[in-house]
Amino acid sequence: MWTRQIPFVDPVAAAEALAALPGLAFLDSAMHHETLGRSSILAADPFGRFRYRDGRATLDGRPVPGGGLEALRACLAPYRVAPETAAEPDRPGFPGGAIGYFAYDLGARLERVACPARRAGLCDDIAFNLYDTILEIDHGTGRCRLIATGDPETDRTTRERRAQERLDRFAGLLAGARPSPEPAAGPALAWASNFTRAGYEGAVERVRDYIRAGDIYQSNIAQRFTADLPPGFDALALYRRLRATNPATFGAYLAFEDLRVASSSPERFLKLSGRAIETRPIKGTVRRVADPVADARRGAALQADRKERAENIMIVDLLRNDLSRICEPHSVRVPVLCGLESYASVHHLVSVVTGTLKPDMDAIDLIAATFPGGSITGAPKLRAMDIITEIEGDARELYCGAIGALGFDGSLDTSIAIRTVFMDDRKAVLQAGGGVTLLSDPAAEYEETLTKAARVFQAFGPDGEGDR
């Protein structure tokens, strides 16, 4: 691998500059944090495109044998590099790899659960682009570094020539890049939900009936909002507004051939570094208010709320069980239980679960054992997933799946795809939901979904709440 230091580039300016190339991927720590939001990664012009849909895997349109995850592993294998070691402290955090998403509906191919009656078909089950050239921005030090692997070339001389050419090209695009003026909001969109208020509150009651019957302890139920887009809609400009209205540690903008993804997720799904695993489930939400004293009281009340804490602890137990399937015995720990994290519009209860991956396992095994994330399904997981499918009716597609990167060094870092819009050139889709327990109030649960969606609606326009 070859690296080059370049002058600091604003991440938005870098995204706009690299958008001239196909396949822009922007993993954006728009809300800076010493550990969770320390760096941003940008990549473009992938050398490979992996897709999995309807049980068929392809690389650059050519069939790849095996199921979705097995086929993805096979496509990554030729580019594997040794993991970072303590002797190489200056090695890039992401040494090239695959960036993209796992859609929630992949779960129906990993487990025996029901398939939804309706699917719009905007998303693949798995979509990852393979990148050999990366821009890494360290927000803590202000350092910007280009990394080129030389892939997919195999001969050392040819690899180095390709890497240097790629470094030159990217450095030229980024030289002097400055963000364009803040994009103006577009016309308000007419958002339509697949639930009325009464319908959603009734769905909450149905979940509570399942809990009373002993089927489950909890399930996550979401509204699905859709809106028609005007011709020429600028998805990257939308993402710029979204990261301004709702900055998050796990923001993302992804450009595929016929799909754009704009995400401002606050929730890490899985991180794998070496054999160390971390997951950070969110359960428990309250809207923030302008008055600092009242806002602090709301945060403290959330941490003390019996219903919200019970919901969080149930999911922590579920994730401990999931990780125990692929972690070293006795290595799964909960260093943080029901901690408070604050974002632009909401406070969240967040726990941290860690573990040590077994030596014969890898990132693909980790996804297979834990996907989709327990924080957005419920407990017990499989029965909760069946109830979600029954009640929601529509396939979730990308919503509540995972967005992130699989490194050629075996690393993994993904977010839960919440506060996330995916769109083609005609339609945008946004979902928002919440965990339902026996203690849930249907009206409050409905309002919570609107609170979670509000900042995303706002990014579309001043009247972004639309027709609901």
Order of alpha helices (4+ residues) and beta strands (2+ residues): beta-alpha-beta-beta-beta-beta-beta-alpha-beta-alpha-beta-beta-beta-alpha-beta-alpha-beta-alpha-beta-beta-beta-beta-beta-alpha-alpha-beta-beta-alpha-beta-alpha-beta-beta-beta-beta-alpha
